[in-house]
């Protein structure tokens, strides 16, 4: 069977089942202000003066603090007459306990009239939580998405948040979501509200050069899945029409999000392997930073689906896996790695809902690939080939899980209804079990 040309429709392409009068006809789009390019982080002090800031908390983690960038940024801010304090106790893959420490620090040393997050998604998400709970009453679990938490919405606006990513992948600088592990429940969940979106994203590729290869690979797969999942997400027109007060940030695939996802995938096709191979390749680092930015601008509105839903329990129930390039004192499965491990099987499952889009993703990532005969295998084959080349583990079995863990993992996935609702094909308990079993070993 020959390969198809870009976006050529084939039999089985998705169709809409709702009656015309029930269709959603509106999609929403939101994004932070963006400043991109080498040297952008040197201008944050000026940017904060435009928000009327006088006292700012810089939020980071110990590893990023050791690079000197948070101090350099804080000193630059102080040069504009703004008082700064640094909290460097962010936990990589944050938990409810670690986020509470940041909240307590911000409450105890505040008030602050702006926040600056310097780091990966862990630092940015922790800053979102500190901003939320110093601007609003209540406890962290009050705001965590139901059914894990109370699902409360903030009553008052948050302070300006400037997000400065030092890893290329999480997209947290663009999104309305804050992700955390709830330790007592051994589940990963999050807080989702429009007010959590950063005010300004400052993307300076210089800050990403220190990423180790393992971190570059895992975070790069997060970018890829952000783009691929948002591009293949359930279309906004396939949802039932909502009232204005019912609208949520993840509204399904739409023309604006599609545009950003496609450009992200084009950049990743060459930049991800190059950046893993040589971290000092500034051209590749710049392309990765742009790819991450584009993907964030896309999935932050369209949403993600099954691979991300599976990733939460894979990361939350880890026992003894220690990935290369990350702090070694605690076991962890990095978020981007956890997302990628079930992506091949998940996209094979969703293929029939949108064949043309799955094939388009495959061709953007690997235009010269030697395609297998079955169209449904094209995107999984591209993903597996890339994962092998950049050092991603061989399935969930390689990070400590066996088939006997599948039922427990499925229970965790089913708690991520906000994500599963965006899947282009509804996944039953049996379907999710099959995807996870297929993902124990990928090659």
Secondary structure, 3 states (H helix, E strand, C coil): CCCCCCCCCCCCCCCCCCCHHHECCCCCCCCCEEEECCCHHHHHHHHHHCCCCCEEEEEEEHHHHHCCHHHHHHHHHHCCCCEEEEEEEECCCCEHHHHHHHHHHHHHHCCCCEEEEEECHHHHHHHHHHHHHHHCCCCHHHHCCCCCCCCCCCCCCCCEEEEEECCCCCCCCCCCEEEEEEHHHCEEEEEECHHHCCCEEEECHHHHCCCCHHHHHHHHHHHHHHHHHHHCCCEHHHCECCCHHHCCCCCCECHHHHHHHHHHHHHHHHHHHHHHHCCCCHHHHHHHHHHHHHHHHHHHHHCCCHHHHHHHHHHHCCCCCECCCCCCCCCECCHHHHHHHCHHHHHHHHHHHCHHHHHHHHHHHCCCCCCCCCCCHHHHHHHHHHHHHHCCCCCHHHHCCCHHHHHHHHHHHHCCHHHHCCCCCCCCHHHHHHHHHHCCCCC
